[in-house]
């Protein structure tokens, strides 16, 4: 779903919007089903360790669903760009490529260690989360410069800032999953 959202941003292929929306519905259904299953298990006679594991899994499921929401948000923002025939500056597009690449790398590296209880991974996750936060801050400042210099229109800029915020939230939710993997959450 994330890859479809980024491809949609970069290529404006409207067929991808339908795929993203469909996947978001599936993610929502999976969250509900998994949550119901975990709640049923938690109502059984279980150990304290299993109870902690269930709580951790519930956090992960919710963060995964939120990641889906932010992917859908990015797609809807892209749809606004297409429908409104809004031009995003080349500088902003390059920045979106950069932050989306770092975010993709973070998500992929996190998925690889799910189920591993890898506390060492948390250091790597902190790096990615911090990097995404710094990029968002830097790119917001770059955006203000482009606005002041007349290289960016206000409408395009508002959508761009919303996109940056969604990438930052994707990083936050991925970090939460990393904490759950490490046994912290």
Backbone as ProteinMPNN parsed JSONL, in Angstrom:
{"seq_chain_A": "XXXXXXXXXXXXXXXXXXXXXXXXXXXXXXXXXXXXXXXXXXXXXXXXXXXXXXXXXXXXXXXXXXXXXXXXXXXXXXXXXXXXXXXXXXXXXXXXXXXXXXXXXXXXXXXXXXXXXXXXXXXXXXXXXXXXXXXXXXXXXXXXXXXXXXXXXXXXXXXXXXXXXXXXXXXXXXXXXXXXXXXXX", "coords_chain_A": {"N_chain_A": [[0.838, -1.198, 0.0], [1.941, 1.223, 0.806], [3.964, 1.505, -1.139], [2.345, 1.697, -3.436], [1.108, 4.144, -2.883], [3.261, 5.952, -2.978], [4.087, 5.583, -5.608], [1.825, 6.582, -6.86], [1.95, 9.287, -6.109], [4.255, 10.052, -7.497], [3.748, 9.358, -10.188], [1.112, 9.931, -10.81], [-0.917, 8.127, -11.614], [-4.104, 7.318, -11.944], [-5.318, 4.818, -11.636], [-4.064, 3.646, -9.528], [-5.118, 4.846, -7.274], [-7.579, 3.628, -6.769], [-6.691, 1.064, -6.076], [-5.286, 1.623, -3.723], [-7.308, 2.627, -2.044], [-8.928, 0.355, -1.867], [-7.153, -1.422, -0.599], [-6.85, -0.086, 1.832], [-9.376, -0.445, 2.956], [-9.276, -3.221, 3.319], [-7.167, -3.402, 5.161], [-8.367, -2.132, 7.357], [-10.426, -3.99, 7.921], [-8.868, -6.233, 8.558], [-7.569, -5.269, 10.852], [-9.742, -5.085, 12.607], [-10.586, -7.802, 12.735], [-8.257, -9.103, 13.711], [-7.896, -7.755, 16.125], [-10.289, -8.49, 17.467], [-9.807, -11.25, 17.679], [-7.468, -11.275, 19.305], [-8.486, -10.091, 21.621], [-10.349, -12.031, 22.376], [-8.587, -14.13, 23.052], [-7.249, -12.92, 25.158], [-9.173, -12.958, 27.1], [-9.181, -15.442, 28.063], [-7.762, -17.877, 30.33], [-4.686, -16.884, 30.863], [-1.083, -16.467, 30.893], [0.928, -13.935, 32.539], [2.982, -13.076, 30.857], [1.985, -13.778, 28.315], [-0.219, -12.13, 28.269], [1.062, -9.614, 28.217], [2.28, -9.849, 25.724], [0.041, -9.951, 24.045], [-0.987, -7.386, 24.476], [1.088, -5.907, 23.329], [0.912, -6.798, 20.671], [-1.62, -5.786, 20.04], [-1.076, -3.037, 20.068], [0.711, -2.948, 17.903], [-0.95, -3.766, 15.761], [-2.772, -1.644, 15.699], [-1.025, 0.472, 15.067], [-0.161, -0.372, 12.545], [-2.56, -0.174, 11.155], [-2.918, 2.589, 11.277], [-0.75, 3.391, 9.74], [-1.679, 2.554, 7.273], [-3.822, 4.366, 7.058], [-2.408, 6.79, 6.772], [-1.104, 6.335, 4.371], [-3.298, 6.28, 2.679], [-4.133, 8.927, 3.103], [-2.011, 10.315, 1.862], [-2.489, 9.531, -0.768], [-5.001, 10.717, -1.216], [-4.31, 13.396, -1.011], [-2.683, 13.594, -3.227], [-4.566, 13.109, -5.174], [-6.036, 15.489, -4.947], [-4.143, 17.25, -5.98], [-4.005, 16.374, -8.632], [-6.717, 16.601, -9.508], [-7.114, 19.346, -9.113], [-5.333, 20.371, -10.85], [-2.846, 21.21, -9.916], [0.375, 22.496, -9.583], [3.299, 21.149, -8.387], [6.36, 22.236, -7.128], [9.624, 21.583, -8.566], [11.649, 21.337, -6.665], [10.197, 20.655, -4.358], [9.13, 18.214, -5.204], [11.469, 16.676, -5.434], [12.222, 16.635, -2.764], [10.071, 15.213, -1.694], [10.54, 12.749, -2.918], [12.9, 12.079, -1.606], [12.229, 12.004, 1.224], [10.239, 10.085, 1.111], [11.669, 7.873, 0.264], [13.435, 7.367, 2.421], [11.53, 6.835, 4.371], [10.317, 4.556, 3.275], [12.491, 2.779, 3.398], [12.752, 2.583, 6.184], [10.268, 1.42, 6.925], [10.442, -1.032, 5.505], [12.754, -2.181, 6.678], [11.851, -2.521, 9.248], [9.713, -4.302, 8.972], [11.151, -6.564, 8.267], [12.219, -7.451, 10.696], [10.127, -8.137, 12.318], [8.734, -10.127, 14.805], [11.135, -10.976, 15.786], [12.086, -10.069, 18.225], [14.132, -8.165, 18.588], [16.218, -6.192, 20.159], [18.4, -4.691, 19.443], [17.745, -3.636, 17.033], [16.272, -1.414, 17.633], [17.94, 0.804, 17.946], [18.631, 1.377, 15.308], [16.071, 1.976, 14.406], [15.57, 4.304, 15.859], [17.362, 6.02, 14.606], [16.239, 6.2, 11.988], [13.675, 7.295, 12.558], [14.349, 9.731, 13.719], [15.722, 10.859, 11.581], [13.699, 11.162, 9.66], [12.055, 13.009, 11.01], [13.817, 15.232, 11.093], [14.151, 15.711, 8.356], [11.528, 16.444, 7.693], [11.317, 18.871, 9.14], [13.409, 20.407, 7.922], [12.52, 20.444, 5.256], [10.115, 21.791, 5.479], [11.074, 24.322, 6.116], [12.488, 24.849, 3.737], [10.311, 24.956, 2.036], [9.013, 27.288, 2.919], [10.919, 29.17, 2.148], [10.748, 28.822, -0.65], [8.127, 29.717, -1.042], [8.389, 32.423, -0.225], [10.105, 33.309, -2.206], [8.544, 33.122, -4.404], [8.469, 30.78, -5.855], [6.718, 28.817, -5.413], [3.305, 28.022, -5.152], [0.596, 28.96, -2.982], [-1.578, 27.105, -2.556], [-0.489, 24.689, -3.53], [1.61, 24.511, -1.765], [0.329, 24.146, 0.713], [-0.751, 21.586, 0.435], [1.609, 20.174, 0.057], [2.887, 20.531, 2.58], [1.073, 19.136, 4.165], [1.539, 16.589, 3.139], [4.192, 16.174, 3.961], [3.746, 16.075, 6.735], [2.289, 13.713, 6.903], [4.238, 11.829, 6.155], [5.939, 12.133, 8.322], [4.303, 11.178, 10.366], [4.004, 8.554, 9.49], [6.589, 7.672, 10.001], [6.561, 7.901, 12.811], [4.614, 5.962, 13.58], [5.786, 3.668, 12.553], [8.044, 3.598, 14.14], [6.835, 3.118, 16.612], [6.007, 0.492, 16.176], [8.503, -0.695, 15.964], [9.358, -0.388, 18.602], [7.566, -2.117, 19.85], [8.396, -4.521, 18.719], [10.866, -4.719, 19.889], [10.114, -5.25, 22.421], [9.428, -3.259, 24.153], [7.067, -1.83, 24.047]], "CA_chain_A": [[0.0, 0.0, 0.0], [2.861, 2.364, 0.843], [4.589, 1.623, -2.461], [1.323, 2.219, -4.349], [0.903, 5.569, -2.579], [4.408, 6.712, -3.491], [4.009, 5.524, -7.073], [0.746, 7.495, -7.237], [2.488, 10.645, -5.971], [5.278, 10.322, -8.509], [3.304, 9.116, -11.561], [-0.273, 10.398, -10.99], [-1.707, 7.103, -12.292], [-5.361, 7.247, -11.187], [-5.657, 3.424, -11.346], [-3.489, 3.319, -8.228], [-5.991, 5.357, -6.219], [-8.561, 2.58, -6.481], [-5.961, -0.001, -5.37], [-4.96, 2.115, -2.38], [-8.562, 2.687, -1.294], [-9.325, -1.035, -1.612], [-6.24, -1.964, 0.412], [-7.162, 0.551, 3.121], [-10.542, -1.165, 3.482], [-8.808, -4.537, 3.773], [-6.395, -3.173, 6.39], [-9.34, -1.857, 8.415], [-11.074, -5.26, 8.267], [-7.876, -7.062, 9.244], [-7.392, -4.726, 12.198], [-10.913, -5.481, 13.397], [-10.552, -9.25, 12.96], [-7.12, -9.445, 14.574], [-8.201, -7.217, 17.451], [-11.292, -9.376, 18.063], [-9.135, -12.508, 18.017], [-6.582, -11.05, 20.446], [-9.327, -9.847, 22.792], [-10.863, -13.35, 22.779], [-7.499, -14.844, 23.723], [-6.942, -12.252, 26.437], [-10.235, -13.265, 28.049], [-8.931, -16.801, 28.544], [-6.796, -17.973, 31.422], [-3.362, -16.785, 30.224], [-0.004, -16.002, 31.764], [1.244, -12.507, 32.496], [3.791, -12.869, 29.651], [1.092, -13.822, 27.148], [-1.018, -10.909, 28.353], [1.927, -8.526, 27.718], [2.458, -10.069, 24.279], [-1.214, -9.557, 23.402], [-1.037, -5.914, 24.509], [2.051, -5.451, 22.332], [0.338, -7.064, 19.35], [-2.71, -4.823, 19.823], [-0.436, -1.768, 19.69], [1.246, -3.092, 16.542], [-2.073, -3.801, 14.819], [-3.289, -0.278, 15.579], [-0.052, 1.28, 14.329], [-0.211, -0.788, 11.141], [-3.768, 0.421, 10.569], [-2.653, 4.029, 11.132], [0.124, 3.511, 8.566], [-2.594, 2.484, 6.129], [-4.543, 5.641, 6.984], [-1.515, 7.833, 6.24], [-0.915, 6.039, 2.943], [-4.51, 6.754, 2.017], [-4.076, 10.395, 3.136], [-1.089, 10.748, 0.799], [-3.177, 9.326, -2.045], [-6.055, 11.735, -1.348], [-3.639, 14.67, -1.286], [-2.253, 13.523, -4.627], [-5.786, 13.265, -5.965], [-6.316, 16.933, -4.961], [-3.182, 17.858, -6.909], [-4.411, 16.014, -9.996], [-8.025, 17.207, -9.816], [-6.994, 20.797, -9.141], [-4.266, 20.728, -11.804], [-1.909, 21.972, -9.1], [1.786, 22.23, -9.93], [4.24, 21.066, -7.265], [7.68, 22.645, -7.62], [10.628, 20.52, -8.715], [12.323, 21.189, -5.371], [9.295, 19.92, -3.47], [9.067, 16.827, -5.693], [12.726, 16.011, -5.039], [12.157, 16.409, -1.318], [9.126, 14.116, -1.484], [11.253, 11.51, -3.277], [13.882, 11.808, -0.555], [11.589, 11.595, 2.476], [9.51, 8.832, 0.876], [12.666, 6.803, 0.198], [13.873, 7.076, 3.796], [10.384, 6.221, 5.052], [10.207, 3.194, 2.72], [13.586, 1.988, 3.969], [12.402, 2.36, 7.585], [9.169, 0.446, 6.971], [10.942, -2.335, 5.051], [13.678, -2.752, 7.661], [11.049, -2.89, 10.417], [8.979, -5.512, 8.601], [12.102, -7.69, 8.259], [12.549, -7.938, 12.039], [8.917, -8.468, 13.084], [8.788, -11.472, 15.374], [12.508, -11.322, 16.16], [12.43, -9.54, 19.562], [15.478, -7.648, 18.359], [16.397, -4.888, 20.815], [19.444, -3.946, 18.727], [17.085, -2.943, 15.931], [15.706, -0.155, 18.114], [18.898, 1.883, 17.653], [18.425, 1.662, 13.891], [14.76, 2.614, 14.3], [15.712, 5.681, 16.36], [18.026, 6.776, 13.541], [15.278, 6.472, 10.921], [12.618, 8.18, 13.04], [14.966, 11.045, 13.87], [16.04, 11.346, 10.225], [12.439, 11.605, 9.041], [11.668, 14.245, 11.698], [14.705, 16.315, 10.635], [13.807, 16.02, 6.963], [10.282, 17.2, 7.685], [11.64, 20.239, 9.577], [14.204, 21.068, 6.877], [11.723, 20.64, 4.052], [9.153, 22.863, 5.781], [11.828, 25.576, 5.963], [12.708, 25.026, 2.293], [9.017, 25.336, 1.468], [8.795, 28.702, 3.248], [11.814, 29.923, 1.245], [10.168, 28.803, -2.005], [6.967, 30.617, -1.014], [8.883, 33.804, -0.171], [10.756, 33.624, -3.481], [7.561, 33.003, -5.48], [8.671, 29.549, -6.635], [5.701, 27.856, -4.983], [1.974, 28.606, -4.932], [0.071, 28.676, -1.644], [-2.365, 25.865, -2.555], [0.459, 23.581, -3.663], [2.38, 24.47, -0.533], [-0.49, 23.568, 1.788], [-0.804, 20.139, 0.193], [2.971, 19.669, 0.295], [3.114, 20.487, 4.032], [0.269, 18.003, 4.649], [2.244, 15.368, 2.76], [5.321, 16.032, 4.882], [3.212, 15.664, 8.034], [1.933, 12.301, 6.804], [5.479, 11.049, 6.203], [6.43, 12.169, 9.704], [3.44, 10.262, 11.125], [4.388, 7.195, 9.081], [7.789, 7.376, 10.785], [6.164, 7.715, 14.216], [3.932, 4.675, 13.744], [6.776, 2.617, 12.307], [8.868, 3.556, 15.349], [6.04, 2.433, 17.631], [6.083, -0.936, 15.863], [9.864, -1.103, 16.338], [9.382, -0.524, 20.071], [6.84, -3.353, 20.18], [9.272, -5.619, 18.325], [11.943, -4.767, 20.888], [9.537, -5.636, 23.7], [9.287, -2.067, 24.987], [5.668, -1.398, 24.004]], "C_chain_A": [[0.879, 1.256, 0.0], [3.475, 2.575, -0.541], [3.602, 2.152, -3.497], [1.109, 3.711, -4.137], [2.033, 6.416, -3.141], [4.4, 6.723, -5.014], [2.931, 6.482, -7.581], [1.218, 8.944, -7.159], [3.392, 10.977, -7.14], [4.751, 10.232, -9.948], [1.883, 9.579, -11.869], [-1.144, 9.425, -11.788], [-2.966, 6.84, -11.464], [-5.789, 5.812, -10.877], [-5.148, 3.027, -9.96], [-4.372, 3.775, -7.073], [-7.009, 4.301, -5.802], [-7.909, 1.434, -5.694], [-5.707, 0.387, -3.914], [-6.211, 2.118, -1.506], [-9.038, 1.28, -0.937], [-8.449, -1.647, -0.512], [-6.504, -1.36, 1.78], [-8.379, -0.125, 3.76], [-10.158, -2.531, 4.024], [-8.025, -4.405, 5.076], [-7.338, -2.924, 7.566], [-10.037, -3.148, 8.878], [-10.111, -6.182, 9.022], [-7.642, -6.582, 10.671], [-8.536, -5.189, 13.102], [-10.848, -6.967, 13.74], [-9.431, -9.661, 13.908], [-7.368, -8.954, 15.998], [-9.224, -8.096, 18.163], [-10.663, -10.689, 18.518], [-8.261, -12.349, 19.261], [-7.373, -10.801, 21.736], [-9.918, -11.176, 23.298], [-9.801, -14.136, 23.537], [-7.24, -14.239, 25.098], [-7.992, -12.548, 27.507], [-10.135, -14.694, 28.594], [-7.997, -16.738, 29.742], [-5.398, -18.018, 30.787], [-2.333, -16.264, 31.223], [0.182, -14.504, 31.606], [2.055, -12.184, 31.227], [2.931, -12.856, 28.384], [0.225, -12.566, 27.126], [-0.22, -9.705, 27.835], [2.105, -8.625, 26.208], [1.206, -9.636, 23.521], [-1.331, -8.032, 23.366], [-0.096, -5.325, 23.453], [1.508, -5.645, 20.915], [-0.813, -6.111, 19.034], [-2.158, -3.46, 19.418], [0.066, -1.84, 18.247], [0.136, -3.05, 15.498], [-2.63, -2.39, 14.611], [-2.326, 0.617, 14.816], [-0.026, 0.91, 12.851], [-1.434, -0.196, 10.449], [-3.574, 1.915, 10.346], [-1.705, 4.276, 9.946], [-0.73, 3.465, 7.299], [-3.37, 3.779, 5.95], [-3.672, 6.731, 6.369], [-1.176, 7.59, 4.77], [-2.117, 6.533, 2.144], [-4.557, 8.285, 2.002], [-3.18, 10.932, 2.029], [-1.751, 10.616, -0.572], [-4.256, 10.389, -2.261], [-5.456, 13.112, -1.625], [-3.166, 14.719, -2.742], [-3.446, 13.692, -5.558], [-6.176, 14.748, -6.046], [-5.406, 17.654, -5.955], [-3.627, 17.616, -8.345], [-5.711, 16.724, -10.374], [-7.948, 18.722, -9.936], [-5.953, 21.308, -10.117], [-3.222, 21.629, -11.121], [-0.492, 21.543, -9.439], [2.621, 22.259, -8.653], [5.62, 21.395, -7.825], [8.637, 21.464, -7.692], [11.358, 20.263, -7.394], [11.49, 20.369, -4.4], [9.193, 18.454, -3.896], [10.319, 16.045, -5.314], [12.726, 15.697, -3.547], [11.185, 15.282, -0.981], [9.759, 12.77, -1.836], [12.205, 11.104, -2.16], [13.211, 11.284, 0.714], [10.812, 10.293, 2.288], [10.477, 7.652, 0.8], [13.16, 6.389, 1.573], [12.753, 6.364, 4.553], [10.199, 4.781, 4.573], [11.27, 2.288, 3.34], [13.289, 1.635, 5.428], [11.314, 1.284, 7.705], [9.681, -0.941, 6.599], [11.877, -2.977, 6.075], [12.932, -3.192, 8.919], [10.29, -4.185, 10.142], [9.9, -6.738, 8.673], [12.36, -8.265, 9.647], [11.313, -8.251, 12.89], [9.024, -9.923, 13.539], [10.149, -11.858, 15.904], [12.878, -10.913, 17.579], [13.849, -8.98, 19.556], [15.617, -6.265, 18.977], [17.46, -4.052, 20.12], [18.827, -3.136, 17.586], [16.578, -1.567, 16.356], [16.638, 1.027, 17.855], [18.763, 2.326, 16.197], [17.097, 2.401, 13.687], [14.824, 4.062, 14.786], [16.359, 6.572, 15.296], [17.004, 7.174, 12.464], [14.225, 7.489, 11.366], [13.147, 9.605, 13.177], [15.26, 11.672, 12.504], [14.789, 11.888, 9.539], [11.971, 12.906, 9.684], [12.506, 15.43, 11.218], [14.407, 16.705, 9.196], [12.524, 16.839, 6.903], [10.545, 18.654, 8.079], [12.377, 21.016, 8.494], [13.359, 21.384, 5.645], [10.618, 21.674, 4.265], [9.842, 24.219, 5.619], [12.107, 25.868, 4.493], [11.432, 25.508, 1.612], [8.738, 26.822, 1.716], [9.682, 29.587, 2.365], [11.236, 29.97, -0.163], [8.958, 29.716, -2.091], [7.418, 32.072, -1.075], [9.513, 34.243, -1.482], [9.803, 33.509, -4.67], [7.725, 31.767, -6.337], [7.635, 28.485, -6.306], [4.397, 28.615, -4.745], [1.441, 28.147, -3.574], [-0.678, 27.345, -1.606], [-1.458, 24.643, -2.633], [1.243, 23.411, -2.37], [1.614, 23.853, 0.624], [-0.569, 22.049, 1.649], [0.562, 19.515, 0.494], [3.25, 19.531, 1.795], [2.297, 19.352, 4.654], [0.943, 16.674, 4.314], [3.439, 15.121, 3.694], [4.85, 15.529, 6.247], [2.829, 14.181, 8.021], [3.166, 11.404, 6.805], [6.029, 10.998, 7.626], [5.611, 11.215, 10.573], [3.721, 8.806, 10.748], [5.634, 6.757, 9.856], [7.458, 7.104, 12.242], [5.538, 6.339, 14.436], [4.881, 3.499, 13.486], [7.687, 2.478, 13.522], [8.116, 2.85, 16.493], [6.073, 0.915, 17.422], [7.462, -1.47, 16.252], [9.979, -1.281, 17.846], [8.667, -1.8, 20.514], [7.696, -4.572, 19.844], [10.365, -5.817, 19.37], [11.434, -5.154, 22.269], [9.335, -4.477, 24.653], [7.832, -1.632, 25.086], [4.741, -2.579, 23.894]], "O_chain_A": [[0.6, 2.222, -0.709], [3.5, 3.695, -1.051], [3.972, 2.965, -4.344], [0.946, 4.459, -5.1], [1.792, 7.477, -3.715], [4.674, 7.749, -5.636], [3.107, 7.12, -8.619], [0.919, 9.742, -8.048], [3.303, 12.065, -7.711], [5.239, 10.938, -10.831], [1.479, 9.621, -13.031], [-2.011, 9.851, -12.551], [-2.898, 6.214, -10.406], [-6.557, 5.603, -9.938], [-5.736, 2.171, -9.3], [-4.373, 3.155, -6.01], [-7.263, 4.111, -4.613], [-8.506, 0.9, -4.758], [-5.89, -0.416, -2.999], [-6.176, 1.663, -0.363], [-9.5, 1.047, 0.18], [-8.953, -2.31, 0.394], [-6.391, -2.054, 2.791], [-8.402, -0.348, 4.97], [-10.657, -2.954, 5.067], [-8.202, -5.209, 5.992], [-7.121, -3.455, 8.656], [-10.213, -3.37, 10.076], [-10.492, -6.827, 9.999], [-7.53, -7.39, 11.592], [-8.308, -5.63, 14.229], [-11.033, -7.351, 14.895], [-9.64, -10.478, 14.805], [-7.08, -9.662, 16.962], [-9.049, -8.416, 19.338], [-10.953, -11.179, 19.61], [-8.305, -13.183, 20.165], [-6.974, -11.248, 22.811], [-9.978, -11.412, 24.504], [-10.099, -14.743, 24.565], [-7.038, -14.957, 26.077], [-7.718, -12.4, 28.698], [-10.904, -15.096, 29.468], [-7.508, -15.671, 30.112], [-4.98, -19.042, 30.248], [-2.679, -15.696, 32.259], [-0.332, -13.887, 30.673], [1.843, -11.147, 30.6], [3.128, -12.027, 27.496], [-0.029, -12.007, 26.06], [-0.756, -8.874, 27.102], [2.084, -7.617, 25.501], [1.309, -9.017, 22.462], [-1.725, -7.456, 22.351], [-0.444, -4.362, 22.77], [1.632, -4.761, 20.068], [-0.966, -5.676, 17.892], [-2.704, -2.804, 18.531], [-0.13, -0.908, 17.466], [0.264, -2.38, 14.473], [-2.924, -1.993, 13.483], [-2.755, 1.436, 14.003], [0.115, 1.784, 11.997], [-1.357, 0.233, 9.298], [-4.019, 2.451, 9.331], [-1.853, 5.268, 9.232], [-0.523, 4.245, 6.37], [-3.557, 4.243, 4.825], [-4.142, 7.509, 5.538], [-0.984, 8.54, 4.011], [-1.97, 7.125, 1.076], [-4.972, 8.881, 1.008], [-3.539, 11.886, 1.338], [-1.593, 11.483, -1.431], [-4.406, 10.902, -3.37], [-6.023, 13.9, -2.38], [-3.242, 15.758, -3.398], [-3.347, 14.34, -6.6], [-6.601, 15.214, -7.103], [-5.843, 18.55, -6.677], [-3.628, 18.529, -9.17], [-5.799, 17.365, -11.422], [-8.635, 19.318, -10.765], [-5.711, 22.511, -10.212], [-2.787, 22.645, -11.664], [-0.207, 20.352, -9.564], [2.648, 23.258, -7.935], [6.001, 20.887, -8.879], [8.483, 20.476, -6.975], [11.648, 19.118, -7.048], [12.009, 19.496, -3.705], [9.172, 17.558, -3.052], [10.234, 14.882, -4.919], [13.173, 14.631, -3.123], [11.448, 14.484, -0.081], [9.545, 11.775, -1.144], [12.303, 9.927, -1.812], [13.59, 10.228, 1.222], [10.736, 9.482, 3.211], [10.139, 6.549, 1.227], [13.289, 5.199, 1.859], [13.001, 5.407, 5.287], [9.951, 3.886, 5.382], [10.977, 1.167, 3.756], [13.548, 0.511, 5.858], [11.44, 0.352, 8.499], [9.391, -1.917, 7.291], [11.801, -4.183, 6.313], [13.347, -4.143, 9.582], [10.238, -5.067, 10.999], [9.475, -7.816, 9.088], [12.687, -9.445, 9.771], [11.447, -8.593, 14.065], [9.358, -10.817, 12.762], [10.314, -12.961, 16.425], [13.899, -11.37, 18.094], [14.657, -9.299, 20.428], [15.185, -5.274, 18.389], [17.425, -2.824, 20.198], [19.336, -2.076, 17.223], [16.467, -0.66, 15.53], [16.172, 2.131, 17.574], [18.781, 3.521, 15.902], [17.016, 3.337, 12.892], [14.203, 4.945, 14.194], [15.963, 7.722, 15.107], [16.92, 8.34, 12.08], [13.92, 8.432, 10.636], [12.476, 10.565, 12.799], [15.067, 12.872, 12.306], [14.824, 12.948, 8.914], [11.535, 13.816, 8.98], [11.969, 16.508, 10.964], [14.408, 17.887, 8.853], [12.438, 17.812, 6.154], [10.049, 19.57, 7.424], [12.014, 22.15, 8.183], [13.473, 22.463, 5.065], [10.229, 22.361, 3.321], [9.267, 25.15, 5.056], [11.978, 27.01, 4.052], [11.471, 26.359, 0.724], [8.278, 27.528, 0.819], [9.239, 30.633, 1.89], [11.23, 31.023, -0.801], [8.773, 30.412, -3.09], [6.902, 32.859, -1.868], [9.461, 35.422, -1.831], [10.194, 33.765, -5.809], [7.179, 31.704, -7.438], [7.67, 27.383, -6.854], [4.4, 29.719, -4.201], [1.798, 27.075, -3.086], [-0.436, 26.534, -0.712], [-1.638, 23.678, -1.891], [1.504, 22.288, -1.938], [2.187, 23.119, 1.429], [-0.465, 21.321, 2.637], [0.646, 18.454, 1.112], [3.794, 18.515, 2.229], [2.772, 18.678, 5.569], [0.918, 15.743, 5.118], [3.66, 14.001, 4.154], [5.484, 14.659, 6.844], [3.022, 13.478, 9.013], [3.14, 10.326, 7.398], [6.519, 9.965, 8.08], [6.167, 10.52, 11.423], [3.679, 7.926, 11.607], [5.722, 5.617, 10.311], [8.008, 6.182, 12.844], [5.9, 5.635, 15.379], [4.778, 2.458, 14.135], [8.062, 1.366, 13.893], [8.709, 2.077, 17.246], [6.157, 0.152, 18.385], [7.575, -2.565, 16.802], [10.624, -2.218, 18.316], [9.111, -2.479, 21.44], [7.72, -5.543, 20.599], [10.736, -6.945, 19.691], [12.226, -5.364, 23.187], [9.095, -4.688, 25.842], [7.416, -1.113, 26.121], [3.523, -2.405, 23.845]]}, "name": "protein", "num_of_chains": 1, "seq": "XXXXXXXXXXXXXXXXXXXXXXXXXXXXXXXXXXXXXXXXXXXXXXXXXXXXXXXXXXXXXXXXXXXXXXXXXXXXXXXXXXXXXXXXXXXXXXXXXXXXXXXXXXXXXXXXXXXXXXXXXXXXXXXXXXXXXXXXXXXXXXXXXXXXXXXXXXXXXXXXXXXXXXXXXXXXXXXXXXXXXXXXX"}
